[in-house]
């Protein structure tokens, strides 16, 4: 289990460098403690030399604690077993065994860690029982504390092992989700390219073929050298047919390629959106936990496709805001059909919007959609929730006619540029 040690430059130390650092720090602590204790106790030089050899062995073994956790724990335990009865200085060599025991559990050797802790506790208890009365080094309270200390080391190591495994699993799931998302995005892009290719093929193939037939027929009739008046009529009819066909082709082509200008929009696989699909929209909101109730007053009438799409988008964005921000349980959608307008009211019983905060981009977008067709939209807090109130005309206003100069040809009044409503619908 790697410790989160970092190099002076800010990067993480390599595992072996971290192990060497930990072993060096433990050796330094034990050595300083032992040197201080040596000032108050004396023992033969041979015992002192053997004690320092055991200290070096126990602390040095920590360098291999992650590669051979069980072996290092056994070595440090044996070093402690020999060191404490032998040395009168009683340095804190037990720190090395404690760290080795913790590492054994953290590296997944839980059974070995439990066995080593049990052996340690039994050995210490048996050794103390054999002592004569009044000569015990550890009393019963200290034995209980030792047991708790050993259990804590194993439990903390096990918890750290579980945490590392959980974080690794979360990371792997995140990577898998990212790969899946990328794969879905590539698949969606491929499907969208195929759909657009089919649409472009159908539009251009049909239109260009029709233009070719119309032009060929006109040339065939003109090739018979008719009278000038008849030839002019034939040419005019052919040009008008070509113009109408090309205009329809351009409009369909703009509608097909318009999706390329809407980043992040899902591939359209269903019919055009409109209030006819309001039931499906409400059903999807209900699946998110909302109680969506729809009410209709008046007599519904067919709406122009741009207005129908705008109404649908307003309801859709309102339900999205309720789902994401309102914390509501119930949403009421009311469609009030009038003689000239249709009124949409989406009310929820959530917490409403924070007072004093400007409207978000979603509300601004809904208001712009309504204004684009000569309608209006308001969004405000009401008693017990939030209300979106929109009015849309049943017939969108005609775009202002471009001024025609006296010398301009009649074709300028039939420009193929999209109207405001067409641009909004795309």
N, C-alpha and C positions, 0 to 999 in steps of 0.2 A: 504494500500500500504506500504509494509515493507521498511524501510529505510536501506541502506547498511551499518549498523553499525557493527563493529567487536569488539570482546572481546580482552583483552590484549594479550592473547595467540595466536591470529591470527584467531580464529574461529569466525563465525558470531553469534551475540547475538540472543537469542530467541526473538520472537515478543513482549512478555510482558516485558522483560528486556529492549528492545529498547524503548518501549513506556514509561516506567518509567524513563529512562534516558532522553528522550526528554522533558517530563513533568518537570523533575528536573532542566534541563538547562533553560527552559523558566521561571520557577519560580525564579531561581537565577538571571537571567537578569532583570526581572521585580522588584524583591525585591531590588537589588542594585540600580537600577535607582530611585525607590521610596525613598529609604533612602537618596540618594544624594539630591533629590528634597525637602525632608522634612527639610533640613537645611536652605532653603530659603523661605519656606512658613510655616504658622502655621494654625492649625484648631483645633476644640474641640476634646478631647480624644475619645468621642463616635464615631465621624465621622472617626477618624483614625482607630479605632478598626473595624468599619464596612467596611472600605476600605480594610484593610488587610484580612478580612474574604472573601470579594469578590475576592481578588487576589488569595487566596488559593483555592477558589472554581473554578475559571476559569482555573487556571493552573493545579489543580489536576484533573479536568475533562479530560484533554488531555491523561491521562492514558488509558481511555476507547475509544479513538478517532477512532480506527479501528473496534472495536466490535459494537459500536453504533455511527457511524459518524454523523448522522443527529441530534441525541439528544445532543451530545457533542457540535456541532456547535450552537444549540439553547441555551444551558446553557451558553456558553462563550459569545454569543451575549447579552443575558439578563444581564450577569454580567457586561459587558461593558456599557449597557444602564443605569444601576443603578450607576455604579462606577464613570463615568465621570461627571455627574451633581452633585454628592454628594461630591467627594473628591476634595480638592484644590491642591493636589500634582500631579495629572494627570500622574500617572505611565504608562508605555507602555503595559497595559493589552491588548491592541488591537492585540498584537502579538499572544496571545492565540487564539483569534477569527480567525485571518488570517490563522494560521496553521490548525485550525479545518475546516475552509471553504475549504482550499486546499485539506485536507484529504477527505472531503465529495465528491468532484469531482473526486479525484483519486480512490476512492473506488466504483465508478460507479453510485453514486447518483447525476447525473448531473443536473436533474430538481430541486432537492432540493437545490443544491448549487446555481443555478441561482436565485431561489426564495429568498434565504437568502441574497444573494448579493443585489438583487433589494429592499428587505425590508430595509436593512441597509441604502442603499443610499437614499431611500424615507424618512426614519425616520430622518436621519441627515438633509436632505434638508428641510423637514417640520419644524423641530425644529429651524433651522436657520432663516427661513422665519418669524416665529412668534416673533423673537427677535426685540427689538426696534432699530431704526437706530443708529449705532455707538456702539451697544452692541453685535454684531455678533462675534462668536468665529472662524468661518470658512468662508472665502470669496468665491466668485464664482470660482476663480482659484483653490482653495484648493478642492472645491467640484468636479471640473472636474478631478483633480488628484486622488481624492478618488475613483471616478467612474472607472478611468483607472486602479487603483490599484486592485479594486475588480474584474474587468473583467480579469485582468492578472492572479490573483490567480485561478479563475475558469478555465481559458484556460490552464494554466500550469498543473493543476490537471487533466484536461481532456486529455491533451497530454501524461501525464505520464501513465494514465490508458490505453490509446491506445498503448503506447510503451510496457507496461507490457503484454498486451494481444497479441501483435505481437510476442514478444519474446517467450511467452508460446506456441503460435501456431507453431513457427519455431522449438521449442524444440520437440513438439509432432510430427511434420512432420519428424524430424530427427530420432526420436525413431521409428516411423512407418517404415521409409525407412530402418533403420537398421534391424528391425524385418523381413521386407520383403526380405532383402538381405540374412539374415540368413536362412529364409525358402527356398529361391531359391537355396542357396548353399546346403542345406540338400537334396532338391529334385534332384538337379543335381548329388550329390554324390550317392543318391539311384539309379537314372537311370543309372549312370555309373557302379555301382556294378552289377546291373541286366544285363547290356550289356556285361560286362566282364564275368559274370557267364554263360551267354548263349554261348559266344564265346568259353570259356574254355570247356564247356560241349560238344559243337560240335566237337572241335579239338580233345580233349582227347577221347571222346566216339568213334569217327570214327577211330582214329589212333590205339587205344588200341584194338578195336574190330578187325581191320585188322591184327594187329600183332598176335592176338590170333588165327585167322583163319590160317594165314601163318605158325605159329609154329605148330598148330594142324595137318595141312596137311603134314608138314615135318615129324612129329613124326609118323603119320599114315603110310607113305611110308617107314620110317626106321623100323617100327614094323614088316614089311613083310620080314625083313632080306635079303635085296638085296645084290648083290656083293659089295665088298669094294669100288670099283671105282664108281659104281652107287650111293652108300650111301654117298660117299664124295661129289659127284656132287649135290645130293639132299640137303645135309646140307649146302653146300656153297650157293646154290640158295636161300635157306630159310633165311640164315643169311644176305645175301645181300638185300633181300626184307625187312627184319626187320630193317636193318640199314637205308635204304632209307626212309622207312615210319617214323621211329623215328626222322630222320633228318628233314623231312618236318614238323613233329609235333612240334619239338623244335623251328623251325623257326616261324611257325604260333603262337606258344605260346609266344615267345618273342615279336612279333609284337602286340599281344593282350594285354599283360601285360606291354608293354613299356610305355603306357600312365600313369601308376602309378608312373613313375619316372619323370614326367613332371608336376611340381607343378604349379597350376594356369591355366592350359590349359583347354579350354572349352570341354565339352563332344562332341566327334565327332558324328554328326548326318547326315552328308552329305558324298558323295563319296570322295575318296582321292583327296587332293588338287593337282593342277597342272595348267599349262598354259591353259588347256582347260577351266578352270574356271576363266580366266582373265576377261572375260566380266562381270561376277557377281561381281568380285572384283572392277572393275571400276564403276559399277553401285552403289555399296555401297559407294564408295568415292564421286560419284556425289550427293548422297543423303546428304552428309555432306557439300555440297556447292561448291565443286571443279568442274571445267570444265576439265574433263579427256578425252584426245584424244589419241587413239591408232593407231599406224602405223606398218605395217608389210612389210618387204622387203625380197626377196628371197623366197625359197620354204620350207615351214614348214615340218619337219620330226618328227616322234614319238621319244620322248626322253625316256631314261630309267627312271623308276619311281623315283629313288633318285635324279637324275639331274632335272627332271621335278618339283619335290617338292622344291628343292633348288631354282630354278628360280622363282617359284611362291612366295616363302617366301621373296626373295629379293625384288620383286615388292611390295609385301604386306607391308614389313617394310618401304620401301621408301615412299609409300603413307601414312603410319601412321605418319612418321616423318614430311611429308609435312602438314598433317592435324593438327598436334599438335604444330609444331614449326615454320613453314616457313611463315605463313601468306600469302600464295599464293592464286591466283585465278584460274590459269591454270596449268595443268600438262600434259606433253607429254610423252607417253610410246611408245618406238620404239623397235621392235623385228627385228633384222637383222640376217636372217638365212644364214650361210655360208656353205662351204663344210665340215668343221671340227668343227666349233664352232657356238654358237648362242650368239649374243651380245644384251644385255639389256641396254637401255638408258632411264633413268627416269629424266626428266628435269622439273623444275618449275620456275615460275616467282616471287618467294618470295624474302625475304630479305637476304637469304643466312645464312651461319653459321658465328659466331663471329670469327674474325681473331685471330690467335694465340691460340685458345682453342683446346685441343686435341679432337679427335673424340669420340663420345659417345659410349655406349655399343651396341646400335642398329647397328651403322655402323661397329663396330668391329665384331659383330656377322655375318653380311652379308659378310664381307671379309673372315671370317673363313669358311663360307659355300662355297664360291667360291674356296678357296684354297684347301678345302677338296676333290674337284673333279678335281684338276689340273688347275683351272681357276684363274682369278684375278678380283679384284674389286677396283675401285677408286671412291672417293667422294670428290668433291671440289666445290668451288664457281666459277661461270662463270658470264659473263656479263648478268645481268638481272635475276639472280636466282641461283639455286643450281643444280648440275648434279651428278647422280649416274651412273657409267659406269661399267658394268660387262660383262665378257666373260666366257662362260662355254663350255667345250667340249661336243660334241654330244654323245660321248661315254666316260664314266668315266674310268680313268686309272685302270688297274688291280692291286690289292694289291700285294706287294712283297711276293713271295713264301717263306715260312719258310724253312730253311735248313734242309735237310733230312739226317740223319746219316745212314751209311751203314746198321746198324741193325734195323732200324725203319721199322715198318710194313707199307704197302701201305695205310692203313686207315688214317694215320696221315695227308695225303694230302687232305683229305675231312673233315677237322674239322668243327664242327658245331658252332664255334665261329663267331659272326657277323663281317662282313667286315666294313671298315671305312665308306663306303657309307651307309651301313645299319644302323650303329650307328647314323650317321648324320640325316638320314631320320626319325629316331624315336625321 
